[in-house]
Amino acid sequence: MKLFKQNILLLIVFVTGACVLIIEITALRILSPYFGNTIYTSSSVISVILAALSCGYYLGGRLADRRPERKIFFLIILASGLATLITFTINLIFLPSLSQELSLVEGPLISAFVLFTVPAFLLGTLSPYVIKLQEIVNPKLGTGSLSGQVFFWSTLGSIVGSLLTGFFFIPYFGVSQIVIATGVVLSLIGFVGVTANLKKKWTNLLIIGISFLSSLPYVVLKSRVSVNTIYSKDGVYEKIEIQDRELNGHKSRILYQDISFSSGKYLDSQELAFSYTKYFSLYKLFEMDINHALVLGGGAYTIPNALVKDNTNVIVDVVDIEPELLDIAKQYFDVSDNVRIISHTGDGRRFLKDNKNTYDYIFSDVYSSLMSLPVHLTTKEFFLSVKDSLNSDGIFIANVICGINRDSPNLFLSEAKTLLSVFPNSYFFATVSPGHSRVQNVIFLAVNSDTLLSEDALTNYIVDGNKTLADKRIKLERFDMSNQIVLTDNYSPIERMIADNIKNYERIRVFNANEVVHLIKQQVDMGSRYVVSNAHEKARNLIINEMELLSDEVVIQSWKDSTYDFTNLIFRTHPEKKDRFIIATHYDSKKKSLDKPNLPVPGANDSASGTAMLIELARGIKEYNIDTHYGIDYVFFDGEEGLEDFGESKWEAVGSKYFANNLKSIYESKPPKGAIIVDMICDKDLTLYKEINSNMHAKEIVDNIWSIGANKNESIFKNDIKYSIADDHTSLNDIGIPSVLIIDYDYPYFHTTHDLPDKCSEDNLKVIGETLMEFMKSPNLL
């Protein structure tokens, strides 16, 4: 008994050490549904808890020296238990909404600080306190021996807590139950320790308080359960929930893994519920027989089930880290107890390494959301293991959740480049639209042979409603792939790319100025785009490839002038609308610069900025389905820089003049209501004055635009009239189309070799883009 009394504090510090690791590991599970299983989440939780423990060690030692009392020690334990219950309740109430306001990078750190600092800090004070109290009980032992004992038992407790949480608690109990039990255990230890020195009324109050706080999380949890929920349980790696709800106009059953849609089925139709799952059948393009297939990521087993229905001889291996999914799929998703579906619990890449079988078909569906990407299943080494597991004419299909944009490095483009490094014969399809920059499911199709898919095959394959594979195909020639990386086990910065993607998505709010900056750079990297250059043709192809996705009708207006070919590009939305409005720019740049006449102008601001602006305006309007009331014609004029190298001494805007002279070939019934020309709009020191001719011919449009722009940034949109400029708007005004020129004519690098992307401002482009977007969606443009 004496020995027990002497060492009871070591037993307690063993338990509290276990509680520290239980809280740390469950903290990762608590935050991951909202911020993903990323390096930011794990680093944030570990850093916050270590910082809190460090502060606890320091202040606990000072407090122990001042008041080395067991009552204080047990009060701290009691407080840590109550704090655990309180902060967990706060998490249940506020984290779902708070996470919507926080980014993937800062969110886990802020949330971890709010939720776990106080319990970890209080638990950190206990070790130095025990050392001091043990010194009183065992005065003959030295401080070194006492410290060694305490840290040994505390660390041993942490090890046991870590192992129990990972191997027993989480597999068999829910995260909520684990956290609540931890808080209750700490509270009871503290309660038992302090009650000996408390009056009865305080004891009763403590009992009431602990009981109340222990039940409060359950009350909140119960209130949060959706009436549509028919199954809910913490899996080994994720929270698994099934709901019956409306989806795409159908009564549906949806499987959630954490907070993300994972899989599902229509209850009133045999059609596959999620669009990306319909791409499982791409093997039919190759008229191949599938005898042995592998599906990585079981979900609700909709794809394995579809495979065995469509192929009478196929054997399907399914690999998933969650062991209960097949039973759930059988019970809730009508997956038959089919001997041809063989379930394996484990990691997909490890399975590929250990398994000796080869497959005709491998489907990877391991990304439950953008924030939950298993990094080791994104690398070149993973794709090499897939290739080794495929038969010589086999195919690999992967569902990847990402945004299609030009960040560098960008998740989609880097992943595509990585796949191409292993499977040169690969294709990519956007389930929503190849022109959309928002996050969507993207299908990667890799062919382990030289069999090419023809355009006819893509055009004739209906994949979703009335859309074909040709409509859904992402053409990589739209992008500059040189700055993208091949992902490897050594270097795969997935979390940073995801964070950039999410930050960019949070920034856009319909208009994506970041993408404009990348489009400007992509054009400048082509070289100077003067009319007879190769870069000029590349720029024209870029515009066509992008704008074909964002418009309803394409008009190519080509002609010869002074023996050279020119091409205006016209992209029309809602061509059925008779009332139309023009948004235009020029895409050629100048061959001879003012500062170095033997060198061309890079044309970042003068040419590339207007081109990029129009593309992103069209993307925003298409992507967000904005009603512009008028039919919009996006016009890219050629030859705006005139005939400087063609023996002509007089400048004229060649493209807009030709467009004006041939207006009736495009507008048979009535001319456009008006036009806006954008030119040189990305300067860091951007100032936009009302141009004299614009104000004379289209004052109402000018006033409307400048009013909207001034509300966004009055330092950019000046209410003064300045400069009389001849530009692409001149020809339109001459034939009676009220046209406005938006230009920063004070740009200091105008027509020089210094007109480079580093002179451009994303913030200013955002102001211009949002101003034009707001103007274009106004019921009355004029």
Sequence and secondary structure as in RCSB ss.txt:
>XXXX:A:sequence
MKLFKQNILLLIVFVTGACVLIIEITALRILSPYFGNTIYTSSSVISVILAALSCGYYLGGRLADRRPERKIFFL
IILASGLATLITFTINLIFLPSLSQELSLVEGPLISAFVLFTVPAFLLGTLSPYVIKLQEIVNPKLGTGSLSGQV
FFWSTLGSIVGSLLTGFFFIPYFGVSQIVIATGVVLSLIGFVGVTANLKKKWTNLLIIGISFLSSLPYVVLKSRV
SVNTIYSKDGVYEKIEIQDRELNGHKSRILYQDISFSSGKYLDSQELAFSYTKYFSLYKLFEMDINHALVLGGGA
YTIPNALVKDNTNVIVDVVDIEPELLDIAKQYFDVSDNVRIISHTGDGRRFLKDNKNTYDYIFSDVYSSLMSLPV
HLTTKEFFLSVKDSLNSDGIFIANVICGINRDSPNLFLSEAKTLLSVFPNSYFFATVSPGHSRVQNVIFLAVNSD
TLLSEDALTNYIVDGNKTLADKRIKLERFDMSNQIVLTDNYSPIERMIADNIKNYERIRVFNANEVVHLIKQQVD
MGSRYVVSNAHEKARNLIINEMELLSDEVVIQSWKDSTYDFTNLIFRTHPEKKDRFIIATHYDSKKKSLDKPNLP
VPGANDSASGTAMLIELARGIKEYNIDTHYGIDYVFFDGEEGLEDFGESKWEAVGSKYFANNLKSIYESKPPKGA
IIVDMICDKDLTLYKEINSNMHAKEIVDNIWSIGANKNESIFKNDIKYSIADDHTSLNDIGIPSVLIIDYDYPYF
HTTHDLPDKCSEDNLKVIGETLMEFMKSPNLL
>XXXX:A:secstr
 HHHHHHHHHHHHHHHHHHHHHHHHHHHHHHHHHH SSHHHHHHHHHHHHHHHHHHHHHHHHHHHH   HHHHHH
HHHHHHHHHHHHHHHHHHHHHHHHHHS TTHHHHHHHHHHHHHHHHHHHTHHHHHHHHHHHH TTS HHHHHHHH
HHHHHHHHHHHHHHIIIIIHHHS HHHHHHHHHHHHHHHHHHHHHTTS HHHHHHHHHHHHHHHHHHHHHHHHHS
 TTEEEEEE SSSEEEEEEEEETTEEEEEEEETTEEEEEEESS SSBSSGGGGGGGGGGGGT   SEEEEE  TT
SHHHHHHHHH TT EEEEEES TTHHHHHHHHS     TTEEEEES HHHHHHH    EEEEEE   SSTT   G
GGSSHHHHHHHHHTEEEEEEEEEEEEEE S  SS HHHHHHHHHHHH SSEEEEESS TT  SEEEEEEEEESSS
    HHHHHH EEETTEEHHHHB  GGGS  TT     SS   HHHHHHHHHHHHHHHTT  HHHHHHHHHHHHH
H    TTSHHHHHHHHHHHHHHHHH SEEEEEEEEETTEEEEEEEEESSTT SSEEEEEEE    SS SS TTS 
   IIIIIHHHHHHHHHHHHHHHTT   SSEEEEEEES TT STTTT  S   HHHHHHHHTGGGT SS   SEE
EEEES  BTT  EEE HHHHHH HHHHHHHHHHHHHH TTTEEEEE     SHHHHHHHTT  EEEEE TT TTT
TSTT  GGGB HHHHHHHHHHHHHHHTSS   
